[in-house]
Every structure is written in C-alpha cells, then in structure tokens.
Amino acid sequence: MDVYAWCIMTSHIHLIIGSKTSKLRDIMHNFKVFRL
C-alpha cells in the first residue's frame, strides 16, 4: 500500500492511498479493524 497524502484532523483522518497488489475492500477492512 502506498500513502500519497494524509491529513490528520482532531476527530478523523483523510488518506489518499493506492495499491497495485491489494484490493480496496481488503485495505478498507484493515483500516476498520485497526483501533488506536
């Protein structure tokens, strides 16, 4: 996964990402499972 840009806000983040090997659904699943 490549992160092209990010913006950290007080309550959420914005990411511009891409991947040549992973599917979008797999990337989104990983973000939803990860908790700080």
Contacts in CASP RR format, 6 or more apart in sequence:
PFRMAT RR
TARGET T0000
AUTHOR 0000-0000-0000
METHOD contacts of the structure
MODEL  1
MDVYAWCIMTSHIHLIIGSKTSKLRDIMHNFKVFRL
1 17 0 8 1.000
1 18 0 8 1.000
1 19 0 8 1.000
1 22 0 8 1.000
1 27 0 8 1.000
2 17 0 8 1.000
2 18 0 8 1.000
2 19 0 8 1.000
3 15 0 8 1.000
3 16 0 8 1.000
3 17 0 8 1.000
3 18 0 8 1.000
4 16 0 8 1.000
4 17 0 8 1.000
4 18 0 8 1.000
5 14 0 8 1.000
5 15 0 8 1.000
5 16 0 8 1.000
6 13 0 8 1.000
6 14 0 8 1.000
6 15 0 8 1.000
6 16 0 8 1.000
7 13 0 8 1.000
7 14 0 8 1.000
17 27 0 8 1.000
18 27 0 8 1.000
19 27 0 8 1.000
END
